Amino acid sequence: MIAPLVRDWQVDGLAALKGAAPEDQPAFEILYLDSLAARVLVGGLEPPYTVEHGSEVVAFLLQAIANAPAYGPTRTPDPSEAVTVARQSLVAGAHAFAALGLPGLAQLVNRVITATVGELEMHTGEPDEQVRALFRYGLLAVASGPANEVATIAAEGIDELFGAWDGLIGDGFVPPWRVPSTSDAG
């Protein structure tokens, strides 16, 4: 029997989920939030919202998990008990999806796509709220694992994370990839 071909994004996605580590969670959070904000607030998402929009958000999520080990933010939200539990749940959920292999990845992808389309539709015309909702539901999708269960305190921690990152950004935090290089000046 010939084994089915596996597309690279699936292999990379599973590797990212398997490699999720507690120390990388702040980087994952800001990488994901920054991608969402850039796409929704700068790039704009226009209805009708489709699977393609959801697929783009899934890509942001998996890329953020994969790239988190390479970036350690200089400022991060203070870890409350709820934030700590949320971050632990994110790692556990990522590992649980990875342990199921391709079916686990497909389950996560389908969950995120469905939530993305629903949240974009629910908050049409409210880009700030779209970013918040996509951040929240992307993290909840991972943290809830294949069983789709998450502790209330973890969900509260995810909500706290959005507010905390939003506050840091409001206080002037800029991810280094958003700071113009002096070599760009002409």
N, C-alpha and C positions, 0 to 999 in steps of 0.2 A: 504494500500500500504506500502511496506517495503522500508524504506529509504536506499539509496545506502551507502555502507561502504566508509568512507573517510580515506585515508591513513594518518598516523601521519605527514608526511612531509608537506602535504597540510595544515593541521590545524596549524602546527608550522610556515609555510611560511606565511599564512594569519595573524597570530598573530604578526609576525615580521613586516610585512608591516604596519599593523594597529598601531603598537607601535613606528614606526619611529619618532624620535624627532630631532629638530634642533640641540640641544646640543650634540647629538650623532654622527653627521655626520663626524667629523674628525676621530673618532674611526672606523666608518663603512668604510671610505675610505682606511685607512691603513690596516685594517683587510682583506678587499677584495684584495687590491694590494699585500699584503704579500702572501695570498693564491695563487693568480695567479702566482706570481714570483716563489714561491717554486715549483709549479707544472710544469710550463713551462721551467724555467731556470735550475732547479735542477732535476726535475723528467723527463722532456722532453716529448713532445707530438709528436708522429710520425704519418704521414699520412698512410692510408687515414683517414681523419677527419670525425667523425661520430656524430650521435645524442648522443652517450655516452660521447664524449668530451664536447658537449654542456650541457648535463645534469650535468656534473661535475662542469662546470662554474656556472650554475644556483645554484647548491648547495653552492658553495663558496659565491655567491652573497647573498642568503637568510641567510646563517649562519652568514655572516658579519653584516647584518642588525640586526639579532636576538642577536648577542653577543656584539654589539656596546655599549649598556648601561653599561656593566660590565667593560669597559676599557676606560680610559681617557688618551690619549697620552700626554706625558710631553712636546712634541714639536709638533707643527702643522704649516701648511702653513699659512702665513698671509692672512687674508680674504680680497681680493680685492672686488670691487663691483661685478664683474663677478662671483667670487667664492661664494659670499653671495647669489646671485641670483640662482646659480647652486644648492647650498645646500637647499635653500627654495624649488626649483623645485623638488629635490629628495624627500623631505618630502611630498610635495603635491602629487607627482606622486605615491609614495608608498601608501598613504592614499586613493587615487582614485582607485588604483587597488584593495585594500582591501575592499573598499565599494562595489565592484561588486561581492565579494565572490569568490567562486571557478572558475567561468568563468573569472574573472579578473586575478586570479593567473595563470590560464592556458594561458591567452593571454600574460602575462609577460614571462612565461616560454618559450612559443613558439617563442616569439620575441628574447629572449636571445640565445636560441639554434640555431636559424637560423643565427643570427649575428655571433655567435661563430664559427660555421662551415665555414662560408664565410670568416671571418677574418683570421682564421688559414690557410685556403687554399691560400688566397691572399698573406700571409706573410710566406709561407713555407720556412724554412731555415733561418728565421730571428727571433729568439726567443725574442730578446728585443722588436722588433716591434710587435710581437704577444701579449706580455704582455701589451704594451701601447694600442693596439687596443681593446683587451678584456676588459681592465679597462674602456676605453672610451665608448665602446658600451654597456657595462653592466650598467654603470651609465646613459647613454643616454636612455636606455630602461626604466629605472625606472623614470627618470626625465620627460620623454615625456608623461607619464601617458597613460591611455587607448586610448586617442584620438591620440596618436603618434605625438604630437606636442610639440616642445620645443622652447623657445625663443633663438634667436641667442646668446644673452649675456650669457644665461645659458650653452649653448654648449661651448662657449669660456671659461667659468669658469671651466667646466669639463676638458678641455684641460689644463688649467692653473694648476688644481689640480694635474694632473699627473706629470707635469714638476716640480711643487713645492715639491711634495713628493719625486720625484727622486732626486731633489737637496738636500733635507734634509738627505736622505739616503746616498747620495754622500758625505755629510759633516760629516757623522759618526753616524747619528741617527740609532739606532737599537731597534726594538720593544722588550719589556722586555721578551717575550716568546722566543726570539732568542738569549738571553744572556745566556751563559752556567752557570749553577748553580755551586757554590763552592762545593756543596755536590756531584757533579758529578766527581770531581777530585779524583784521587785515588792514 
